[in-house]
Amino acid sequence: MRAGIDCYMSRGTAEALGLSGHRVNEISPKKQFQLGTFTVLPFELNHDVFNLGFLLANQEGEKLLYASDTSYIRYRFHGLTHIMIETNYSLDILRTNVANGSVEPVLKNRILKSHFSLENVKKFLLANDLSRVQEIWLLHLSEQNSCEKRFKEEVQKITGKPTYIA
């Protein structure tokens, strides 16, 4: 903001950060707005605090879905060309880590309620129109409850789309 850049955020984020002024642009779920040549549609995610995901569309017909810090997405999307999606953990890895004591049960419960598992990401992907998808990026992988190689291979196998880890 000090560099003259407009920032877009929910009211709660602005309040939590103590931000105000003409550079703060408050956004709300399901209220579309323009950002340059992009149309942006924020939508609510399921996390332990209020959080938004975004569907960005440009004039060439490309559509990017971005969602992180969520345990699921209640919406379905058509015509996506790019997907960036949290794939934080796999249930079997998390259970093993709880059993061996490297993850506390309290943390396990928080993870289950607030982050996207590989299993649920795969269900989400298969429930959506992937016909135009060019690439999928898996985001926010847990350091101890995920496996990059496995996640990439499993998502690529079920979708047939190039998959990358960010």
C-alpha positions in Angstrom: 0.0 0.0 0.0 2.9 2.3 0.8 4.2 1.6 -2.7 0.9 2.8 -4.2 -0.5 -0.6 -4.8 -4.2 -1.3 -4.2 -4.9 -4.3 -2.0 -8.0 -6.5 -2.1 -9.1 -8.3 1.1 -12.1 -9.2 3.2 -13.3 -6.7 5.9 -12.1 -9.2 8.5 -8.6 -9.3 7.1 -8.5 -5.5 6.9 -9.7 -5.2 10.5 -7.3 -7.9 11.8 -4.4 -6.1 10.1 -5.6 -2.7 11.2 -5.6 -1.5 7.5 -7.8 1.3 6.1 -7.5 3.9 3.4 -8.2 4.3 -0.3 -5.8 1.5 -1.2 -7.9 -1.1 0.8 -10.6 -2.6 -1.4 -12.9 -4.8 0.6 -14.2 -7.9 -1.2 -17.0 -10.3 -0.2 -18.0 -13.8 -1.2 -19.9 -14.1 -4.5 -19.5 -10.4 -5.3 -17.6 -10.3 -8.6 -15.2 -7.4 -9.3 -12.8 -6.3 -12.1 -9.0 -6.2 -11.6 -7.4 -5.0 -14.8 -8.4 -7.4 -17.5 -9.5 -10.1 -15.0 -12.9 -10.7 -13.6 -12.5 -12.0 -10.0 -15.2 -14.0 -8.2 -14.3 -14.6 -4.5 -16.1 -17.5 -2.8 -16.1 -18.7 0.8 -13.9 -21.6 1.9 -14.2 -23.9 4.9 -11.3 -23.1 7.3 -11.0 -22.4 11.0 -11.1 -18.6 10.2 -13.0 -16.8 7.5 -11.2 -17.4 4.2 -11.8 -16.9 0.5 -10.9 -18.7 -2.7 -10.9 -17.1 -6.1 -12.1 -17.8 -9.6 -10.2 -15.5 -12.0 -11.3 -15.2 -15.7 -9.6 -13.2 -18.4 -11.0 -12.0 -21.8 -9.4 -14.9 -23.6 -11.6 -17.3 -21.8 -9.0 -18.7 -19.4 -10.2 -19.5 -15.9 -8.0 -20.0 -12.9 -9.3 -21.5 -9.7 -7.3 -20.7 -6.6 -8.1 -22.3 -3.2 -6.0 -22.8 -0.1 -6.6 -23.1 3.6 -9.8 -25.1 3.2 -11.1 -28.5 4.1 -13.5 -28.7 1.1 -15.0 -26.5 -1.6 -18.8 -26.6 -1.8 -19.0 -25.2 -5.4 -18.5 -26.8 -8.8 -16.8 -25.1 -11.7 -17.1 -25.3 -15.5 -14.5 -24.3 -18.1 -11.5 -24.1 -15.8 -8.2 -23.9 -17.6 -5.9 -23.8 -14.5 -6.3 -25.0 -11.0 -4.2 -24.1 -7.9 -5.5 -26.1 -5.0 -4.3 -26.9 -1.5 -3.5 -30.6 -1.0 -2.2 -30.5 2.5 -2.1 -34.1 3.7 -3.2 -37.7 3.1 -5.3 -39.4 5.8 -3.1 -42.5 5.9 0.1 -40.5 6.4 -1.6 -38.3 9.1 -2.9 -41.4 11.0 0.6 -43.0 10.9 2.1 -39.8 12.3 -0.4 -39.6 15.1 0.2 -43.3 15.9 4.0 -42.8 16.0 3.7 -39.7 18.1 5.0 -37.2 15.6 1.7 -35.4 15.3 -0.4 -34.6 18.4 -4.1 -35.7 18.3 -5.2 -32.0 18.9 -3.3 -31.0 15.8 -4.8 -33.9 13.8 -8.3 -32.6 14.6 -7.4 -29.1 13.5 -5.9 -30.4 10.3 -9.0 -32.5 9.5 -11.3 -29.5 10.1 -9.3 -26.9 8.2 -7.2 -28.4 5.5 -7.8 -30.2 2.2 -6.7 -33.9 2.1 -5.5 -35.6 -1.0 -8.5 -37.9 -0.9 -10.9 -35.0 -0.9 -9.0 -33.0 -3.5 -9.3 -36.0 -5.8 -13.0 -36.2 -5.2 -13.3 -32.4 -5.8 -11.4 -32.6 -9.1 -13.4 -35.5 -10.4 -16.7 -33.7 -9.5 -15.7 -30.7 -11.7 -15.4 -30.1 -15.5 -11.8 -30.7 -16.3 -12.2 -30.8 -20.1 -10.3 -27.5 -20.6 -7.8 -27.8 -17.7 -4.2 -27.3 -18.9 -2.5 -27.8 -15.6 -3.1 -28.4 -11.9 -0.8 -27.0 -9.1 -0.9 -28.6 -5.7 -0.3 -26.1 -2.9 0.3 -25.9 0.8 1.5 -29.5 1.2 2.3 -30.4 4.8 5.9 -31.0 5.5 5.3 -34.2 7.5 1.8 -35.3 6.4 2.3 -35.4 2.6 4.4 -36.9 -0.1 5.0 -34.7 -3.2 5.8 -37.5 -5.6 2.8 -39.6 -4.5 0.4 -36.6 -4.6 1.5 -35.5 -8.0 1.3 -39.1 -9.5 -2.2 -39.7 -8.0 -3.7 -36.4 -9.2 -2.1 -36.8 -12.7 -3.4 -40.4 -12.9 -7.0 -39.6 -12.1 -7.2 -36.3 -14.1 -4.8 -37.0 -17.0 -3.6 -33.4 -16.6 0.0 -32.1 -16.0 0.3 -31.7 -12.3 2.9 -29.6 -10.4 3.9 -29.0 -6.8 4.2 -25.3 -5.6 
